């Protein structure tokens, strides 16, 4: 679990963050997404609800931050090539998705789309973080001369996420195949962006 950033106030306790992460994962496995409540998480973690609301504004934000990523998500280290960078990123996304289930992700995405305020929060915060990471990777490729100009980051972001989300959520396919799917996605996207297949040694 990547721990959420704190804007100010007293330092956060890693013990509480760890307890919340364990509580959310165990309750999701036991009761599913729809039945999970902040009250239940607080009781399972042995903390007050105030400790949760200091970290997360909503149940959905709590689940997304714990299972997927928080606001401190950073670009992968520079591998020296666009293909390497994309493979690192898709592998990380695959790992994050593997911590959840189709039922949890489908419920979370449904809530985000139904609630305008919640949707705006995810667009302006979490998706903005993801988009900025894609921008960084593309800028690296431009600086190296691999790309003549930066393609639309929103399109590249969609091409990265699409196969992985379709496999895990829409098709509910075998999770064990996700790492290879991530590598294949990186290879195909590199070819699409550069017009050449990546070096097999990269």
N, C-alpha and C positions, 0 to 999 in steps of 0.2 A: 504494500500500500504506500503510495506517495503521499506524504502528509501535507494537508492543506496549509497554505501560507496564512500568516496572521498579520493584519494591518497594524496592530499596535496593542497596547495593554500589557498585561503580565505575560510572561513566557508560558508557552504551552507545555503540557506534560506529555512526554512520549508514552508514559504508562497509560494515560487516558486514551490517546490515539490508538494504541495497540489494542486496548480493551474494546474500543468501539469497532475497530476493524474485525476483530474476532466475533463480536456479538452480531454484527450485520451479516457476516458470512454464515454463521451457524443458524440464525433465524431465517434467512432466505432459504437455506437448505431444508429447514423443518416446516416452515409455514408458507413459503412462496412470497412473491413480491407484493401482491395485493393486500395480504394480511399483515405485513410488517408495519409496525408503528414506531414512532420515536419513543413512546413510553416503554414499549417492549425492549427496545435497544438499550435504553437507559437502565432498565432493571437488570437485563442480562449482563451489561458491562459494569454494573455497580457504581454508576455515576448519576448525578442529577440531570434533569432535562436541560437545565441552564448550561451545563458543560457542552451539550450537543449544540444548542442554539448559538453558543459563542463561536462555534466552528462552521455550522451549516445553517442556512436560512430555512431549508425545507428537507423533507424526507428524501426527495429525489436528488437534491444536491449532495446529501450525505452518501447515498448509495453510489452515485456516479463518481464522487471523489474517492471513495474507498475501493470500488471495483475497477474503475477505468483510470482516471487521472485527476489530479487537482490543478490548481491555477499555477503551479510552479513547474509544469511540464517543460522540459528543455529539449532543444534539438539534439540528435545523436552526435557523438563525436565525429569530426571530419575524417572520413575514411580515405579521402584522396580521389574519389570518383563518385559520379552521380549514381551509378549502379550500387556501389557499396553503401552510400548514404540511404538510398531508397530501401535497400534490403534491411538495413538496421532499423529503419522506421517501421516498415511493414512487419518485421519480426516482433518489434515492441508492441505494435497494435494487436497482433495475433495473441501475444502473451496476455495482454490486458483483457481481451475478449474471452480468453480461455478461463479467466477467473470467475466468469459469470455463466449464465445459461440463456437459452433462447427465451424462456418464459420471463426472466428478469429483464433482459434488454428490451423485449417487446413491450412489457408493461411500462418501463421507464420512458421509452420513446413515445408511447401513446400518451402518457401524462404530459410530456413536454409539448406535444403537438396540440393537445386539447386546451391547455392553459396558456393563454397569450403571454401573461407576465412571466411564467416559468420558461416559456419558449424564448422570450426576449433575453432573459438572464443567461440561458445556455448559449444563445447566439452571440451575445456581447462579451461573454466571459470565456466559457470553455471552448467553444468553436473558434473564437478569436485566437486563443492560445494555439490550438491545433493549426490554424491557417498560417499563423506567424512562423511556426516550425517549418511548414512546407515552403514558405517564402525563403527562409534561410537556406534550405537545401538547394532550392533553385538558383538563388543568388550565388552560392558556391560554384554551381555548375557553370554559370555565366562567367564568373571570374576565372575559372580554369580553361575556358574556351570550349567546353563541351556543348554549350548551348549558345546560339547567337544572341538570343534575348530571352527574358524570363516569360514563360507561358503563364496563362491565367492560373494563379494558385488555387482558386476555387474549383476549377476543372480538374487539376492534378489531385487535389484533396479528394474529390469525388471518385476519381479513378483508383486511388489508393484504398479507400474505405469500401467501395462497392462490392468487390469480390468477397472480402472477408465478412462483411455484414450479411451478404446474401447467403453465404455458406453456413454461417452460424445461426442466423435468425430466421431467414425466409425459408431456406431449404432444410434446416435442422440436420445437416450432414454430420459425418463422423468428426468430432473435435480433434482427434489425433492427426488428421490430415491438414489441419490449419497451418502448421509451420511450413510445410512444403508449398501450400497455396500462397503463403506470404512471399516465399522466395520466387515463385513463378510470377506473381503479380509484379514484383520489383523488376524482374527481367523483362517482362512484356512492356511495362511502363517506360523503362529505359529505352527500349527499341522504338517505342512510339514517339518519345520526346526527341531522341537524337537521330532516328532513322538508321541506326546501326545496332546490331546485337552486341551486348556487353561482352567484354573479354571473359572467357570461361574461368580464367585464373583470378578474376577480381572478386 
